[in-house]
Amino acid sequence: MIPVTPLDTERPSTLATEISERLNAAIREHLLSAFAPDNTKRLRSFSAPEVAELLGVSGQFMRKVHAEGTVPEPQDIRSGRRHYTAQEILNAREILERSSRTKGRYVPQRSPDEKLQVWQLMNFKGGSSKSTSTIHLAHYFALRGYRVLVVDLDPQGSLTSMCGISPEIEFDGLTIYDAIRYDDPVDMAEVVRETYFPGLSIAPSRLILSEFETESAVHSNPDQPFFTRIRNALAQVEEDFDLVLLDSPPQLGFLTIAGMAAASSLIVPLTPSMLDVSSTAQFLELAGAYMGVIEDAGASLQYDHFKFLITRDEPTDVPSQQLTSFMRALFQDRVMSATALKSTAISDATMLKQSIYEVVRSEMTRATYDRAKGSMDAVGNEVERMIQQSWGRS
């Protein structure tokens, strides 16, 4: 335990510093115990019905391919019930894909002539569920056999934490800052780290990333404009992934704008409240102005999709539903059909730095879990259809 002594309230600067030091020490102590070497974050196993649903087959089909020896039995069989690791699910996908008459049925990865999908989630209103939406999309697509890279553009590193890397505890690896900095940047391949979640990699973040904002104001020039930094870094690892998700900071600075220049599609998460709608209007007004500036400077901005995602949706809250209807009437198909529900299941999972896909259904009220997972599945499915459309598959 950290010894607790009275805070010095004589000088505000001293008080702020002492509070910061005490909080950082407490957080570090907590995280060191939570993420100790023998307590590394791990992904749960998945039941046979869950795996059948993920693969888009019946339980009978799974029993058949196991009986025939086409797909190896999972290592974890309890009381006659199969439990699969995420890696075993990916292995089953590859085996089934080889014998499938429909290309991409089980492994829906892009072909060389299909462009890398780079989706940026952005809004400068805090609490719009950018990071929560990003991690749920990342897990949704990884479980379905896509090769996913998340890029944490927020110096606070919330997404990095949810991927099992704690920015509060110094780690030895490089961060996205090292790939986009102006002074001797490293290759993006050196930055990307595999996570505990098979199929999902991350370009992590920590506080040093905020230096990019200051450096861009000084070093960006026509020969090396700031808005090409992220795009160029992604090009170095393009062949390794199908989908890149950019989680932007809650501000419209150089990082967010550079992400906009790298993205092929945009999602603006938005909670259905008048304050958030007004804030988003201001955000997009500024974003539009900045888009014009970087286009005039030579950037080519072409988006396959530009969508609003309603987050923290409460179907029984009349005012929020009125605002949702207002947004749909105003922007029509620019607003995604699926919404991310406000749910205690998602809130509880997020507190544990998890997505709903990492939670075991039996550990929650099943109806609550099913509604939350159904909501995030619907969001992921709608984005997946848009990606397939961009690839010309539908």
Summary of the structure (lengths in Angstrom):
residues: 394
radius of gyration: 22.1
end to end distance: 57.8
largest distance: 76.2
contacts: 1207
relative contact order: 0.11
helix: 51%
strand: 12%
